[in-house]
Amino acid sequence: MNNATEKQQAISEFIDQAKQQTAGDVTRQNLDVVLEGLKSIAAHREWWDAAQYPAPEGDELQARYLIHEEPDSTYALYLNVMKPGKKIVPHNHTTWACIAAVEGTESNYLYERTDDGSEPGRASLRETGMKRVGPGAGIALLADDIHAVRIEDDSIRHLHMYGLALEKLDRRMAFDMEAGTCKVMPVGVKTRRGDA
């Protein structure tokens, strides 16, 4: 079996596993199983190299590649390539998400919302922890979990798996802790098509 065939088969098996684990109510236990599968794919660094998935150029700090997406936009797998200095503000996803490192380490800051969400456009958060995600590690997030990301030291290549494609997430919220506000978060950089 050649490298491309092995990669495609591994991704296909991982997607099947993710579907089985998230068919009903999604729990942290289900996502832990999905995350383990994603980490096993991320461990094949040769599948995610710069020759196939170039780093962002010039002043750009992020390149995002779509690796797999079901016809109904579910089970979307991306490779994110980000350079030091990239920051993503606190946000939720409105769908479950798993992140596993291929190379490099990103800092994930975790938050909980402390207001009741009753006043549109207003929000208050409290930081609850931080998790560094490097090779062999990952993080799983439920739909309402809130995190922020910072790339501080080295460039990273990380796989991101979402229950629904980022381009369809039109209700995820970005939070401004200083201003005490929140608003719908744009998708960010334009997604490039990658070869699975």
N, C-alpha and C positions, 0 to 999 in steps of 0.2 A: 504494500500500500504506500503510495507516495505521500509527501508531506501535506499537499493541498487536500487530498482525499481524506487523510487522517483528521485534519483540522475540521473539514466539513462534517464528517461523521461525529466527531466529538461535540461540535456545536449542536447538531441535530439531536443527539442524545441528551445534551444539557437542556435544550428547549423542551423536550418531552418530559424530562424530570421536573422542570419548572412548572409546566402545565399541571402535572399530577399534584404537586405540592400546593398550588394556588387555585385549584378548581373550586374550592369552597371558601369558607371564611379564612382569610390570611392571618396567620399568627406568627409570632416571633420564632416559634419552633419550626414552622414551615419554611420561613425565610432562612433560618440557619442551614437547612438542607440545601436550599437553592444556592446560598452563598458558598457552601462547600464545593458544589459543582462548578460554580463560577471560578473559584480559586484554582481548581484543578485545570481549567482551561487557561487561566492566566499564567500558570506555571510553565507553559510552553512559550518561553520568550521568543523563540524563533518564529512563531506564528504572527507576531505583532511588531516586527522590526520596522525601522525607518525607511527601508527600501520600499516596502508596501504602503506604509502609513507615515508619510513625511511629517516632520515637526513643523509647527507654525513658523512662518518666515517674517523677517523684519521686526516690526513693533508688535505683531500679533503674539498673544500669549497662549492661545488655545486653538487646537484643531480637533474637530470631532468627526469620527467616521462611523457611519451606520454599517454594522456587520450583518445583522439579521432583523427582520421585522415580519410578523405574520400579515396576511392580506388585510385583516381588520385592524391593523396598527397596534396589535398587542404583542407582548413578548419581544420588546425592542432591545437589541444588544448593540452597544456602542463601544468604540475605543476612543478614550479621551487622551490627547497628548497636550500637556500643559507645561509652560516654562515658569521658572521662579518669578514671583511677583504677581502671579495670577491669584485673584481673590474673588470668591463668590459669596455674596451677602447671605445672611440667614434666610432660609426658604424651606418650604415644604414641597412635596411632589404631587399630592392628591392621588398617588398610586404608590404601590410598594416599589422599593428599589434595593438593589444590591451592588456593591462596589468592591472590586478585587484588584490588587496591584499586580501589574506585570513587572514594572521597574520604577524606582523612585518612590518617595514617601510624601503623602499629602496629610495635612492636619485637618481633621474634621472636628469642629466645635459643635457641641450638642446643646439644645435649648428646650425649654418648655414655655408654653404661653401662660402668662399669669393673669390675663384679663379674660372676660367671658365671651369676647368676640361679638358683643351686642352692638357696638358702635362701629359702623362701616369706616374703614380707612384708619382706625386706631388699633394699636396693639402694644402689649408690653411682654417682654421676654425675660427669662432668667437663664443664664448659662448653667448647665448641669454637668458638663464634663467635656473632655477632649480625647479623641482617639486618633493616633497616628496610624495610617494605613500604608504599609510598605509590602514588599514581596512576601508572599506566604500569608498575608493578612487581608482582612476585608471588613466591611461594615454592611449591616442590613437595616433598612429603614421602612417602617410602616407608613401608610399614606399621610398621616398627620404629624409624623416626626419632623422636627425642624433641625437643620444643620447648616453650617457655613463651612466653606472650604478655603484653605490657603496653601499655596505651593511656595515653600519658603527656601529650600536648600537646592534641590536638584530638579531637573526636568522629570516629568512623570509620564508613564503610559499605564493607564488603568482601564479595566473593563467595567462598564456600567450596564446593568440590566434593569429594565423598567417594565412594569405590568402593562403600561400603555406608552406609546412613543412620545418623546418630548414634544414633538411638533403638535401633538393633540392635547397637551396639558395646558388648557386655556384658563384654568382657575387656580393654578399654584400661586402662592403668595410669597412676595419678598418683604422682609421686615427691616425697618430702620430703627435700631434700638435707641439711638440718640434722640430722634424726633418722636419716637413712640407711635410710628405709623406703619401701615402695610399697604401694599398695592399688588395688583396682578403682575407676575414676573414674566418678562419676555423670554423667548427661547434662547436668546444669546447668539453665539456664533452660528453661522450657517453650517448645517450638517453636510459632510461630504459622503459620497457613497464609497464603501469599502468592499473588498472582495472577501467573502467568507471562505 
